[in-house]
């Protein structure tokens, strides 16, 4: 009897060990496969990009196109956020925070807010949102033209009769102050230049979000600030002092042309 019990115990333990090796809970990564496709890990870049596509690209097309009427394309979102948040973790946090609680005062794309209105809260689960933001950071879109246009002040033109566009005195004063701030700025700390870029960007954002400017006047304001947006973002994200100084010089030159198109 004792011999029988010992043999039974050995057999039971052997089966239990075999079952443990084969149980799905021990598999480290789940894979999916459809006919004609390679297996894909449930947390792979491919599946994370699929989350980005299914959750976001019904409104945000992948790139610029004639059907872009609801929201800016994903390539432009990436171009606006990466210079500001070059570290992947910071990029994910910034995008996740925005999607969780959209707020026009915190927007990095004020022109898009004016054009498409503020996006709604989507209520995407945090873990999924982290993967979506990571996929956006990693995505290699086929780009059509650089952010801010191919030429300085592209699309800008004078009003009918070769007249300048009329703005409020307070708006003109704000632009003059930003221009003066850039011209008089000097520092040996690259972080100070980054803060300056944020200061100037926030100033331009208040002008773009000012709903008193509509129609062709707004279109021209947007065209001007769109043409310098890449320079502002590059200044904010600068980690090299000489590069930061060059960006300030570029902005000084471009702001000096504001008065060629606008007056109070």
Secondary structure, DSSP 8 states (H G I E B T S, - for coil): -HHHHHHHHHHHHHHHHHHHHH-GGG-SS-EE--TTS--EETTSHHHHHHHHHHHHTTTS-SS--TT--SS--HHHHHHHHHHH--SHHHHHHHHHHHHHS--GGG-S-HHHHHHH---------HHHHHHHHHHHHH------S-TT-SSTTTT---BTTTB-EE--HHHHHHHHHHHHHHHT---S-HHHHHHHHHHHHHHHHHHHT-TT--HHHHHHHHHHHHHHHHHHHHHHT--SHHHHHHHHHHHHHHHTTGGGTEE-
